[in-house]
């Protein structure tokens, strides 16, 4: 008999425009999705229904991200970046009517904490991190924390501006070569005590910029791994490397150097480049344990790769049209397997991908082990508690596509 093909655990329907962004918030209890008409839907993953629906922007949403438990940041093509406060108790006063549904009155919006006028001419989404690296991650930060936001410069689309919240002031501008074209994707994070920016450009270049103690920005890495515009960047949780995907069929793994002495030559190859033979993979995301990365493909496929070897591990096929957004749930929450926990049989299966071939019987055993683990997860709980436990601990992958639908998968 043929091996069973993966299928979604749920399909969330309700957007009438293509989905451009997705992110898990509130310890995986909610999934926020944004579409090409500016709508945001906050889905309750314990019941697979919308809890809040509002039009965040007058134009397409470029990016969406959680800030702590109660804030959501959205970036739209209406030249606005907005921080919304939406606590669980606020959901009751907001509309749950989906964008596909007609309503006689406008849907109310959540409370606006911050609104920045920014450049969105080049479709590049924002990047964000905490101002103080010692405070941990943005997803777990308090609403009073200082947050840094990176966006393309208003006048020069190849330059990058960094703003700070809550003051909403611009504190840095990082200038890149004018020959690189527009900035296409950004990542902002702290590495070994230094604020670090990774930027990718229209001509296939990527560069790493480090803020020195004297307040100057130093470029520590510059390379052209791609022949087409870079579509997405994500950084490994250990901050030692990052990954890029582009309009070409390549996926590249790059280093994050820390000083001038470690600076690599321009044009030198990244750590690893793989030709996947599938062009147009975007929304590249690395899972919180650093083991997997996923891409959304213009060919409608969601592809899962090993972050260690860039070997393709799975192809999730359900959508019939192009996929533009993908998101991983965190697997490091309480009750979920962590990066330091004993690996399960399925995790051991994809760790073995350093070999050139994989034993078919081992793959079958790992799939059966994963199925048993899924069935026994939350045993002995009430139905409500079991749903909440599943939402928080499932290894969710969410994918949004041109059809306005979100497929939700639970694998590995």
C-alpha positions as CSV (number, residue, x, y, z in Angstrom):
1,X,0.0,0.0,0.0
2,X,1.1,3.5,-0.7
3,X,2.4,5.6,2.2
4,X,-0.3,8.0,3.5
5,X,0.1,11.6,2.4
6,X,-0.1,14.4,5.0
7,X,-3.4,16.2,5.1
8,X,-4.3,19.4,7.1
9,X,-5.8,19.0,10.6
10,X,-8.0,22.0,9.8
11,X,-8.8,24.5,7.1
12,X,-9.7,28.0,8.2
13,X,-12.0,29.8,5.7
14,X,-13.1,33.4,5.8
15,X,-10.7,35.7,4.0
16,X,-11.9,36.8,0.6
17,X,-8.4,38.1,-0.5
18,X,-5.1,36.3,-0.7
19,X,-3.3,35.8,2.6
20,X,0.0,37.7,2.9
21,X,1.0,37.1,6.5
22,X,0.4,34.8,9.5
23,X,1.8,34.4,13.0
24,X,1.0,32.4,16.2
25,X,0.3,34.5,19.3
26,X,-0.6,33.9,23.0
27,X,1.4,30.7,23.4
28,X,-0.1,29.2,20.2
29,X,-3.7,29.7,21.5
30,X,-4.4,32.2,18.6
31,X,-3.3,32.5,15.0
32,X,-3.4,35.9,13.4
33,X,-3.7,36.2,9.6
34,X,-3.6,39.2,7.4
35,X,-4.8,39.5,3.7
36,X,-4.3,41.7,0.6
37,X,-7.3,43.9,1.5
38,X,-6.0,44.8,5.0
39,X,-8.1,42.5,7.0
40,X,-6.8,40.7,10.1
41,X,-8.5,37.6,11.6
42,X,-7.6,36.3,15.0
43,X,-8.4,32.6,15.1
44,X,-9.0,30.6,18.3
45,X,-7.1,27.4,17.8
46,X,-9.0,25.6,20.5
47,X,-12.2,25.8,18.5
48,X,-10.9,26.7,15.1
49,X,-13.2,29.8,14.9
50,X,-12.5,33.5,14.6
51,X,-12.4,35.5,17.9
52,X,-11.7,39.0,16.4
53,X,-11.9,40.4,12.9
54,X,-11.0,44.0,11.9
55,X,-9.7,45.9,9.0
56,X,-6.2,47.0,10.1
57,X,-5.1,48.7,6.9
58,X,-6.6,50.3,3.8
59,X,-4.3,48.3,1.6
60,X,-2.5,44.9,1.6
61,X,-0.9,43.7,4.9
62,X,2.9,43.0,4.5
63,X,3.7,41.7,7.9
64,X,2.1,40.7,11.2
65,X,3.7,39.8,14.6
66,X,2.8,39.4,18.2
67,X,4.3,41.5,21.0
68,X,3.7,39.9,24.4
69,X,0.4,38.4,25.1
70,X,-1.8,41.4,24.3
71,X,-0.3,43.3,21.4
72,X,-0.2,42.7,17.7
73,X,1.9,44.6,15.2
74,X,0.7,45.0,11.6
75,X,2.4,46.6,8.6
76,X,0.3,47.6,5.6
77,X,0.9,49.0,2.2
78,X,-1.0,52.1,3.2
79,X,2.3,53.3,4.7
80,X,1.3,52.6,8.2
81,X,2.8,50.4,10.9
82,X,0.3,49.9,13.8
83,X,0.6,48.3,17.2
84,X,-2.9,47.1,18.4
85,X,-3.8,46.2,21.9
86,X,-6.1,43.2,21.9
87,X,-6.5,41.5,25.3
88,X,-8.5,38.3,25.7
89,X,-11.3,40.3,27.4
90,X,-11.3,42.7,24.5
91,X,-12.3,40.0,22.0
92,X,-15.9,40.1,23.2
93,X,-16.5,43.7,22.0
94,X,-14.9,43.0,18.6
95,X,-16.6,41.5,15.6
96,X,-16.2,37.8,14.8
97,X,-17.8,38.2,11.4
98,X,-15.3,37.1,8.8
99,X,-14.3,39.3,5.8
100,X,-16.4,37.1,3.5
101,X,-19.5,38.0,5.5
102,X,-21.4,41.2,4.9
103,X,-22.2,43.3,8.0
104,X,-24.6,46.2,8.3
105,X,-22.2,48.3,10.4
106,X,-18.4,48.6,10.3
107,X,-16.5,46.2,12.5
108,X,-14.9,47.9,15.5
109,X,-11.1,48.0,15.8
110,X,-8.9,47.2,18.8
111,X,-7.2,49.9,20.7
112,X,-4.3,51.5,18.8
113,X,-1.2,51.8,21.0
114,X,1.2,53.2,18.3
115,X,1.0,54.3,14.7
116,X,4.0,55.0,12.6
117,X,4.0,56.5,9.1
118,X,6.6,54.4,7.1
119,X,7.6,53.5,3.6
120,X,5.9,50.5,2.0
121,X,6.6,51.1,-1.7
122,X,8.8,48.1,-2.0
123,X,6.6,45.4,-0.4
124,X,9.3,44.9,2.4
125,X,7.8,43.9,5.8
126,X,9.1,45.3,9.1
127,X,11.5,43.5,11.4
128,X,11.3,43.9,15.2
129,X,13.2,43.0,18.4
130,X,13.4,44.3,22.0
131,X,15.7,47.2,22.8
132,X,17.2,45.2,25.6
133,X,18.4,41.7,24.7
134,X,18.4,40.7,28.4
135,X,14.5,41.0,28.5
136,X,14.1,37.9,26.3
137,X,11.9,37.6,23.2
138,X,9.4,40.0,21.8
139,X,6.7,37.4,21.9
140,X,7.0,37.2,25.7
141,X,7.7,40.9,26.4
142,X,5.6,43.4,28.4
143,X,3.7,46.1,26.7
144,X,6.0,48.7,28.5
145,X,9.2,47.2,27.0
146,X,11.3,49.2,24.5
147,X,10.9,47.8,21.0
148,X,13.0,48.4,17.9
149,X,11.5,48.4,14.4
150,X,13.4,48.2,11.1
151,X,11.7,49.4,7.9
152,X,12.9,50.6,4.5
153,X,13.9,54.3,4.5
154,X,11.2,56.7,3.2
155,X,13.4,58.4,0.6
156,X,16.0,55.8,-0.3
157,X,14.5,52.3,-0.7
158,X,17.9,50.6,-0.4
159,X,18.5,52.2,3.1
160,X,17.0,50.9,6.3
161,X,15.5,53.0,9.2
162,X,15.3,51.8,12.8
163,X,12.6,53.3,15.0
164,X,12.1,52.8,18.7
165,X,8.8,52.4,20.7
166,X,7.2,53.9,22.7
167,X,8.9,57.1,21.7
168,X,8.2,56.5,17.9
169,X,11.5,58.2,17.0
170,X,14.0,57.2,14.3
171,X,17.3,56.4,15.9
172,X,19.4,54.8,13.1
173,X,19.6,54.8,9.3
174,X,21.8,52.1,7.7
175,X,22.8,52.8,4.1
176,X,23.5,50.1,1.6
177,X,24.8,50.2,-1.9
178,X,22.5,51.9,-4.4
179,X,23.3,49.1,-6.9
180,X,21.5,46.6,-4.7
181,X,18.1,47.9,-5.6
182,X,15.2,47.9,-3.1
183,X,15.3,46.2,0.3
184,X,13.1,43.1,0.1
185,X,13.3,41.5,3.5
186,X,14.8,42.4,6.9
187,X,15.6,40.7,10.3
188,X,16.6,42.6,13.5
189,X,18.1,40.9,16.5
190,X,20.8,40.9,19.2
191,X,23.9,38.8,18.6
192,X,26.6,38.6,21.3
193,X,25.5,41.8,22.9
194,X,25.3,43.8,19.6
195,X,22.2,44.9,17.7
196,X,22.4,43.2,14.3
197,X,20.5,43.8,11.1
198,X,20.2,41.4,8.2
199,X,19.0,42.9,5.0
200,X,18.2,41.3,1.6
201,X,17.9,43.1,-1.7
202,X,16.3,43.1,-5.1
203,X,19.6,42.0,-6.9
204,X,20.0,38.9,-4.7
205,X,22.5,40.4,-2.2
206,X,22.3,39.9,1.5
207,X,24.3,41.8,4.1
208,X,24.8,41.7,7.8
209,X,25.3,45.0,9.7
210,X,26.4,45.3,13.4
211,X,26.0,48.3,15.7
212,X,29.4,48.9,17.4
213,X,29.9,50.4,20.8
214,X,30.8,53.8,19.2
215,X,27.3,54.0,17.6
216,X,28.6,53.2,14.1
217,X,27.2,50.4,11.9
218,X,29.7,47.9,10.4
219,X,29.0,45.6,7.6
220,X,30.4,42.2,8.6
221,X,29.1,40.1,5.7
222,X,28.0,40.6,2.1
223,X,27.2,38.0,-0.4
224,X,25.2,37.3,-3.5
225,X,23.8,33.8,-3.2
226,X,20.7,34.4,-5.4
227,X,20.2,35.4,-9.0
228,X,16.8,36.8,-8.4
229,X,15.2,39.1,-5.8
230,X,15.4,37.7,-2.2
231,X,11.9,37.1,-1.0
232,X,12.4,36.2,2.7
233,X,14.9,35.9,5.5
234,X,14.8,34.2,8.9
235,X,17.4,33.8,11.6
236,X,18.2,30.6,13.4
237,X,17.3,30.8,17.1
238,X,21.0,30.4,18.1
239,X,21.7,33.6,16.1
240,X,24.7,32.0,14.5
241,X,23.3,31.7,11.0
242,X,20.3,32.8,8.8
243,X,18.5,31.5,5.8
244,X,17.2,33.1,2.6
245,X,14.8,32.2,-0.2
246,X,14.2,34.0,-3.4
247,X,12.4,34.2,-6.7
248,X,14.9,31.7,-8.0
249,X,15.0,28.0,-6.8
250,X,17.8,28.5,-4.3
251,X,17.7,28.3,-0.5
252,X,20.9,29.6,1.2
253,X,22.3,29.3,4.7
254,X,24.6,32.3,5.7
255,X,26.8,33.0,8.7
256,X,26.4,35.9,11.2
257,X,29.9,37.2,11.7
258,X,30.7,39.2,14.8
259,X,33.6,41.5,13.9
260,X,35.7,42.9,11.1
261,X,38.2,40.1,11.5
262,X,35.5,37.6,10.7
263,X,34.3,39.6,7.7
264,X,33.9,37.4,4.7
265,X,34.9,38.5,1.2
266,X,32.2,40.0,-1.0
267,X,31.0,37.4,-3.4
268,X,32.2,34.5,-1.2
269,X,29.7,31.7,-1.0
270,X,27.4,31.3,2.0
271,X,27.7,28.3,4.3
272,X,25.4,26.2,2.1
273,X,23.3,26.8,-1.0
274,X,20.8,24.2,-2.3
275,X,19.0,24.3,-5.6
276,X,15.5,23.0,-4.7
277,X,14.3,23.1,-8.4
278,X,11.2,25.0,-7.2
279,X,11.3,28.7,-7.8
280,X,9.3,31.3,-5.9
281,X,9.5,30.1,-2.3
282,X,8.8,32.9,0.1
283,X,7.8,33.5,3.8
284,X,10.7,31.3,5.0
285,X,10.4,30.6,8.7
286,X,12.6,28.6,11.1
287,X,10.9,26.7,13.9
288,X,11.6,27.8,17.5
289,X,13.7,24.8,18.2
290,X,16.0,25.5,15.2
291,X,15.5,22.1,13.6
292,X,13.1,22.8,10.7
293,X,12.4,25.6,8.3
294,X,9.4,26.0,6.0
295,X,8.6,27.9,2.8
296,X,5.4,28.9,1.0
297,X,5.6,28.2,-2.7
298,X,4.2,30.0,-5.7
299,X,3.4,26.5,-6.9
300,X,1.0,26.1,-3.9
301,X,3.2,23.7,-2.0
302,X,4.5,24.1,1.6
303,X,8.0,22.6,1.8
304,X,9.7,21.6,5.1
305,X,13.5,21.4,5.2
306,X,16.1,20.4,7.7
307,X,17.8,23.6,9.1
308,X,21.0,21.6,9.5
309,X,21.4,20.2,6.0
310,X,18.7,22.0,3.9
311,X,17.4,18.6,2.9
312,X,13.7,18.6,1.9
313,X,11.8,16.5,4.5
314,X,8.2,16.9,3.5
315,X,5.9,18.6,0.9
316,X,2.5,19.7,2.2
317,X,0.1,19.8,-0.7
318,X,-3.5,21.0,-0.3
319,X,-3.9,24.4,-1.8
320,X,-4.6,24.6,-5.5
321,X,-3.2,28.1,-6.0
322,X,0.0,30.0,-4.9
323,X,0.9,30.0,-1.2
324,X,2.3,33.2,0.2
325,X,2.5,32.9,4.0
326,X,3.7,30.2,6.4
327,X,4.1,30.2,10.2
328,X,5.4,27.8,12.8
329,X,3.9,27.5,16.3
330,X,6.6,27.6,19.0
331,X,7.5,24.2,20.3
332,X,9.3,25.6,23.4
333,X,6.2,26.5,25.4
334,X,5.6,24.6,28.7
335,X,4.4,21.1,28.1
336,X,5.8,21.1,24.6
337,X,9.0,19.3,23.5
338,X,12.0,21.6,23.8
339,X,15.3,21.8,22.0
340,X,17.0,20.1,24.9
341,X,14.4,17.4,25.6
342,X,14.7,13.8,24.6
343,X,13.8,13.5,20.9
344,X,10.8,11.6,19.9
345,X,10.9,8.9,17.2
346,X,9.7,11.3,14.5
347,X,12.3,13.9,15.6
348,X,14.9,11.2,15.4
349,X,13.7,10.5,11.9
350,X,14.4,13.9,10.5
351,X,17.7,14.2,12.6
352,X,18.9,11.3,10.6
353,X,18.8,13.3,7.4
354,X,22.6,13.8,7.5
355,X,22.7,10.5,5.7
356,X,22.3,10.4,2.0
357,X,19.5,7.9,2.1
358,X,16.7,7.3,4.7
359,X,15.4,3.8,5.5
360,X,11.8,3.6,4.4
361,X,10.8,1.3,7.3
362,X,12.2,3.9,9.7
363,X,10.1,6.6,8.2
364,X,7.0,4.5,8.5
365,X,7.7,3.7,12.1
366,X,8.3,7.4,12.9
367,X,4.9,8.4,11.2
368,X,3.1,5.7,13.3
369,X,4.9,6.9,16.5
370,X,3.8,10.5,15.7
371,X,0.2,9.3,15.2
372,X,0.2,7.5,18.6
373,X,1.7,10.6,20.3
374,X,-1.0,12.8,18.7
375,X,-3.8,10.6,19.9
376,X,-2.5,10.3,23.5
377,X,-1.6,14.0,23.9
378,X,-3.9,15.4,26.6
379,X,-5.3,12.1,27.8
380,X,-7.3,12.3,31.0
381,X,-8.3,16.0,30.6
382,X,-11.7,17.6,30.1
383,X,-12.7,18.4,26.5
384,X,-12.0,22.1,27.0
385,X,-8.6,21.5,28.7
386,X,-7.6,19.0,26.1
387,X,-8.4,21.5,23.3
388,X,-6.3,24.1,25.0
389,X,-3.5,21.7,25.7
390,X,-3.5,20.6,22.0
391,X,-3.5,24.2,20.8
392,X,-0.5,25.0,23.0
393,X,1.6,21.9,22.3
394,X,0.8,20.9,18.8
395,X,3.6,21.3,16.2
396,X,1.4,23.5,14.1
397,X,2.3,24.8,10.7
398,X,-0.1,27.4,9.2
399,X,-0.1,28.2,5.5
400,X,-2.0,30.9,3.8
401,X,-2.6,31.1,0.1
402,X,-4.1,33.1,-2.8
403,X,-7.4,31.4,-2.3
404,X,-7.9,33.2,1.1
405,X,-7.8,29.9,3.0
406,X,-5.5,28.8,5.8
407,X,-4.4,25.2,6.1
408,X,-3.3,24.0,9.5
409,X,-0.9,21.1,9.8
410,X,0.5,19.1,12.8
411,X,3.6,17.3,11.8
412,X,7.1,16.5,13.3
